[in-house]
Amino acid sequence: MSNTMRGVYTNLTEIRRKVFKEVAAIAYGNTADDAAKLEELPYKIIPGEIATYRESVFLERAIVAERIRLVLGLPLQGVDKPAPLTAGIEDALKPETYYEPPLINIIKFACNACADNVYRVTDGCQGCLAHPCREICPKGAISFVDKKAYIDQEKCIKCGRCFEVCPYHAIAHHERPCSAACGMHAISSDKNGHADIDYDKCVSCGQCLVNCPFGAIADKSQIFQVIQAMHCGEEVIAAVAPSFVGQFGGKGNVGKLREAFKQLGFSGVEEVALGADLCSVEEAHMFLEEVPDKHAFMATSCCPAWSVMAKKEFPEHASNVSMALTPMTLTARMIRREHPHAKIVFIGPCSAKKLEAMRKSVRSEVDFVLTFEEVAGMMEAKQIDYTSLEDDNKSDFNVASHDGRAFAVSGGVATAVKNVILSEHPEREVNVQTADGLEACRSLMKAAIKGTYDGYLLEGMACPGGCIAGAGTINAIKKSTALVSAYSRKSPHKIASESGLEHYLSELERDNDYITMGQNEVAESDEATRPV
């Protein structure tokens, strides 16, 4: 799974951020001519007559128009029939709307129709005497033309032996970047060679959209709807994921973050790391109750993309995946107890969380989901320099533990759960195994089913490196890992009161009927959604 572009500010990054910023600016303006301003937006983002990125300025604007529609939460239109950018805008102008499936979208005319799994000879070929590429090819697909190797694509079976044996590394293996990044093998080519997503396989991890260098893949957003809720006078509270540290600049001063969110229009901010502490306690108790008496192993469920993948591909072992409520859901439920009529916005790194919050079978208590990058666009629209703000000196961000804040990094969830188990049962041996990236997660699950990890606690993370590599993050992965680790080290190393959290957890679960992440999730895995 490639991550070569992560943390690099490219032309594509600039366009994506401009779209977030300008749509947010129009939403904050809240005027009667929002639709007219949105129609003009492609011309503001792509000014002039000369194309900068593509062969035509009209194509550039058409692509930007489709991205604007997705940021509004509206479906793509394509270019096969005339339609204004703002067709269907009535839905986006409401503080409550529906996501129409799919969440992850391919703008077909923006796709470069990249070659997928093709081996080609480059100019580096020296026409050597040994010709090992020809000799090793099992299908006789390699010949020599003007003393240079040539691969007959009709005969080539993509085995890669020529690629491996060439002493000059003169044979290149071309893969479609989005397909290579997809751990679900959900991306193929349509009749025109454009990328195509099999939504029966897709788990909305978003790795395809951050690895497409042409900006042809994007997910839907709720920026407009969140701001509309603020305009309507709703109490809108942000629940910020543990991976927030450093995403908006600086080293993650939480007092400044609270002030920034206040200026954005949020009524309050809570840290999802406390929900992570609750999740640790819940999963620890489940592990103690179920492994090995009921199940040979137990897998964590915090990552929705990993959880759905495990249940889709290994349905007979779906019960091995923890039924614990996710940190996002637990935090939202805590907020809901104190603010029963509030609109709750989860802000984090993940596109799959958008799907988790919307799925009919999961009453997540979350009204909206925004990514860090989308919120950064909102900050730009309001001209908020996060790093220059004053610390509000409030201390309620200091309630979460080191382990809860370390959930964002691969291995953090398993460590947190293990530490809770050992705090209550120091004599208990707890073996853990982790995997990040869906290919590795699949291998982990296969090995566990074969008995390799009997008695183990397994942690799966869809994104390579964990949540700090989610599709909605801004920083380079290594930088984010270091910042989150440094921030979590300043936190209490032990959950404040596990007995108190356990009591609170039982209260949260009794508040009303709740369908957990584990139940009916795959049976109702379509992206049909509830109003947000």
N, C-alpha and C positions, 0 to 999 in steps of 0.2 A: 504494500500500500504506500503510494507516494505521498510525501509531504514537502516536496522541494520548494513550493511557493509560499508556505506558511510563514507569516511574519515579514514577508517582503512586500513593500509598498509598490504596487505595479499600477499601470494604467487602468487595469481592470478593477483594482481596489478603489482607485479614485472615482471611477464611474459609479460603482456600487454604493460608495459612501455618499456621493452627490445625490443619488436618487433617494436614499434614506433621509438625507438632510433636507432636500427641497420638498419632499412630500410632507415631512414633519413641519416644516415652516408654513406650508399652506394650511395644514390642520390647525396649527397654533393660531394662525391669522383668523380662522373661523369667520369668514365673510360669505356673503351671499353668492359671490362669483367663484367659489372654489372650483367648480367644474371647468370654467373658462381658464383659470390659472393652471389647472392640471393639463388641459389641452396644449397650453403654450410651453409646458415644462420640457419636452424633448428638445425644443429650439433653444431653451436657456442652457440646458446641459450640454448640447452639441450645437454651438453657434456657428455662424459663417456658412460658406459655400463649399469649402474644401474638406474632404474626408481626412480624418487623422488616423483612424484605426483600421477602417475597412475600405473596400474599393469604392464605396459610395456613401456620401453624407446622408442620403435618404435611408440606406440600410442601417446606418448607425442610429438614426433617430427612431426607426421602426423597432430596433432591438431595445432601445431605452424605453420606448412606449410600453412594450410588453413587460419590462421589468417594473415600470411604474404601476401597471395593473396588478402585478403580483404583490407589490408592497401595499397596495390598497386592499389586498385580500381577494381580488377579483380573478376570474379565470383568464387564461390566455385567449387571444382572438385569432392569431395567425394572419396570413396575408391573402387568403383565398376569397375574401369578400369584403366589401367596404363597411367600415364601422368606426365610429369615433372612439378615441382612447377611453372616454368616460362612459361608454355604454354600460349600464347597470350600476352606475355610481350611487344610486339611491341606497343600495345596501351598504356601501362603504361609508356613507355619511351618517349612519346610525351608530350609536355606541354599542349596539348589539347586532351581531351579524352571524352568518354561517360560513364556515370553511366549506368550499366545494372541493371534493377530491379531484385531482391529487394534490398533496402538499408540496412534493418536489416536482418541478416542471422542467421540461426541455423546450427551449425556444428553437424550434426546428430550423428556421432560416438563419439562426445565429451559429448553428453547429457547423463545424468545418469538415464533417464527414471523415474524420481521422481514420487512417489505416489501423486495423485491429489485428494483432497477432500476425504480423508479416515480417519475414526476414529478407533484408535487402543488402546487396554488396555496396559499400561506400567507395569513395575515391581513395581510401586508404589501402585498397588492394594493391599488392606489389607484384602480382602475377608470379608468385614464387615457384620454384622448381618442384617442391614437394606436393603441392596441390592437396593438402590434407582435407580440405573442405569437400572436394570432389570424391576423394577416396572413401570418406566416411558416410556420404549421403546414401541412405538405404533405397532411395527411389530414383537415383540417377538424375536428380533435378538440377545438378550443377554442371555447367560446361564452361568453356573458356572462349571468349570473344575478344580479339585483339590483345591476347595474353592477360585478360582480366576475367575474374570469375563472374558468372552470370547465373542467377537462380530462376528457373522456369517455375513461375507461381502456380501453373496448372498441375505440376507434378509434386511440388513441395507439400509435405505433410506437417510442417511446423514443429518438427521434433527438436530443433535447436542444436543438433550435433555440430553443424558447420559453424555456428556462432561460438560454440564452446572450444572448438579445436583450432580456429584461426590464430596463428601466432602474432598477427598484426592487429587483431581486434577490428578487422576491416568489415565485418558483417554486423549489421545493426538489427536489433529486434525492436520493431515498432508496435506499440500497444496504444489503444485509445486511452488517454489519461483517465477519463471518468470510469471506464470499464476496469482499468487496472486498480483503481481506488475502491471499487465496489466489492466488499467482502461477501456480498450475497449473490454475486454473479447474475445480477438482475438487469444488466445493460447489454444490449445487442445492437444490431444495425437494422434499420428499416429498409424498405425497397429502394430508397434514395441514398443509402449509406449513412444517414443521420442516426445519431444515438437514439435508442428507444428503451424505455424502462418497463420491465415486467413488474407491475405493481402487486402481483400476487407474491413476489419474492421480496420486494423492497421493504425495508424497515425504517426508512426515513432518517438514516444516520447523517446524511448530508455530506459525506466525504466526496461524492461525485461533484457536488457544486463547488467545493473549494479546490478541486483539482482540475477543473476544466479551464484551460487557459484562454478560452474564447468567450467566457461569460455566457455560455448557452444554457446553463442550468441554474435555476434559482428556486427558492421556496417562498411560500406566501408569508405575509407579515400582518401584524395587527397594530402597527404604529398609529394608523389613522383612527382606529376604533378606540384605542387607549386614550388618545387625546380628546376624542369626542366625548368619552365618559367623563373626563375632567371638566370639559365645557358644560356638561349637563349638571354639574354640581355633585357628582358622585364622590364618595370617599374612596380614593384609589390608593391602595397600599402595595408597595413593592416588596417582594421576597427575593433576596439576592443570593445566588448560588455561591458556594465556597470558592469557586474558581474566579471570582470577581477581581482578586488582587492583581493590581497592575494593569488591568484591562483598559482603564480610562486614563492611564498616565501615572507617573509617580510610582510609589511603592504600596499603594493601596490604603491610604489613610481613611479609616472608616468614618471619622467625623466629617471630613470634607465630602465624602460620598453622600452622607445624609443631607448635607447642605445642598449639594448638586441636585439631588433628587427632589428636594423641596422646591428648588427653582424650576425644575421641570414640571411641577404641578402635582407631585405625589403627596399624599397626606401623611405618609409615614413609610419607614423602611425597616424590614426585619431580615435577619440573617438565617439562611436556610441551613447553616451548619448546626443550629440547635435541633432542627428536624433530623439532621444526620445523626446526632447523638441519640435521639429517640429511636431511629431506625436501627442503630447498632444494638441497642438494648433488645428491641423486638427480634432481630435476627439471631442474636445470641441465645435467647430463650427458645426460639424455634429449633435452632441447631441442637441444643441440649435435649429437647424433647423428642426430636425426630431422627437424629443420627447416633448410632446406626440402627436403632430399633425399628424405625418405620422406613427409613430411606438409607441407601448405602452412602450417599453424599448429599450435600445441600449447596446450591448455587445462589449467590446474591441476586437481588432483583432491582437494584437502584438504577441501572442503566436500561431504559426502555427498549432500545434497539437490540441489545444483547438478549434481553429477556424474551422479546418477541421472536428473535431468530431461534433461540433454543427451543421454544415451544412449537414454532412452525416446522422446524426440521427434525425435532426429536419429540413428537407429541406423546409418545408412550412414556416419556420421562419428564413431562411438563411439571409433575408434582414435586420433582426434585428441585425446582426453582422456588426460592423463598416466596412466601405469600405476604411478606411484610409490606406495609405501606411505604412508599418512597419518601425521601426527605422533602421533596417538593410538596407532596400531599400532606404530610404531617405538619409541616410549617404552615401551610395554608389553613389547615384545620385549627391550629393554635390561634392564628390571626382571627379566624371566623368566630371563635368563642368570645373574643373581646370586641370584635367589630362585625356583628352579624350581617350588616347590610353593605359592607364594603365590597368594592371590586378589587380582587387580588390579582396582581400581575407577577408571575414568575419571571425573573430576569436571569438568564444564564447562558451557557455556551452551546446549547444543544437544539438542533432542529427537531429531533425525535420527541423532545418534551412537548412540542406543539401538538404532536399527534396524541401523546399520552393524555394531555389535558382535554382534548376534544373528543376522544373516543367515547361512544355511548356507554360502553360496558365499564368505564372507569369514572366514577364520580369523584374527580380529583379535587374539587373545591376551588380550582384555579379558573379564573375568568379569562385571563389573557396570558400569553407567553411572548416575551421579547428576547432577542439575543443581545449580547453585549454590543455587537456591531450596530444593531438597530438603535440601541440606546445612545451609542456614541453619535449617531446621526442626529438624534433628538437634541443632544447637547450642542452640536454644531449649529443646529437651527436656532437655538436659544442663545448662542454665543457664550456658552458656559465654559470657562477654563477651569477644569476640575482642580488642577494642581495649585491654582492661585487662591482658592477659597479658604475661608477661615474654618478651623476645626470647631464643631459645635460643642465639644467637650461632654457629650452624653456618653454614658458608659454601658448602655444596655446591649451593645454589641459584644460585650465581654463575657457573655453567659455561655458561649459555646466552648467546647474542649479542643485541645490540639488534634485529637483524632477526628472530630467532626469536621474541622476545617481542612484536614488532609484528605477528605473523601475525593477531592478533585483530581488527585494524582493516582495513577495506576498502582494498585496494591493498598491504597489507603482504606478502602472499605473493609477488606479482609482483615487488615491489621486492627481496625477499630472494633470489629466484632470479636476477634480473638481476644483482645484486651479486656472486653467486658466479661467474656467467659472466664478468663483466668482470674479476674478480680473476684468473682464469685466462687470459682472452683479452681483454686491454684494447683490442685493435684491433677487436673484434667489435661491430657495431651491433646493439643489442637494443631492439626496439620492443615496448611493452606496451600493453594496453588492459584496463580493468577494468570490472566491472559488479556492482552489489549490488541484491538484490531479484530474484525469479525472472522478472518481466516484462522487466526490463532485461537479465538474463542470456539470455533467449530472443532478444531483439533482437540482442544481441552475437553469438550463435551464428549467427543468420540472415545477419548482415552478413559474418561470417567465411566462411561457406559460399559467399557470392557473390563472394568474393575481396577484400573490403575490407581484410582484415587478413592478407594473405599475408606469411609470415615473422614474424608476431607471436607473442608469448607472451600468452595471454589468462587473466585471473583472473575466476572467477565466485564470488560469495557469495550464498547464498539469502536471507540476512537483510539488511535495509537498514542499511548501516553496517558490516556484517561480523559476526563472532562476538560482538562486544560488544552486539549486538541480538538474540541468540539467545533462544528462548522460555523458557529456564531462568535468565535473568539477573534481577538485582534492581534495578540502578541505571538511571537515565535514560541514554539513549544518548550524549548529549553529555558527560555527566559521566564515563561509562566510557571514552569515547574519550580524554578529557584525562588521566585517571589512567593508562591503559595507555601512552599516549605518554610521559608523564613518567617512568614506571617504566622503559620500554625505553631512554630516553635515558641512564639511569645504567648501562646494561649495556655490555660491550665492543662496539664498533661492527663488529668483524670476528669471524667465526666462529673459534674458538680455533685450530683446525688442520684446514683442509679436507682435507689429505691424510690426516690421522689419522682424520677422520670418514669419508672415503671407504673406507678400509681396514676400519673398524668396520662400516660399512654393508654391505660385501660379506660380512663374517662373519655379520651378522644374517640376511642373505638365505640364507646357506648352512646355517643352523642346522637347518632342516628344510623340507620342501616347503611352499610358501606360495602361496595363491591371492590375487592382489592385488585391489585395489578394481576394477580395470578388467575383470577376467575373469569372465564368467558372471553379472555382477552384475544385469543386467536380465533375462537369460534366466530367472533364478531370483529374481524380484523380489517373490515373495510374502513375507509376513511370518512364515512358518514359521520356527521358531527352534531353536537347540540349547540344551541345558541350560546354565545360567549358574553 
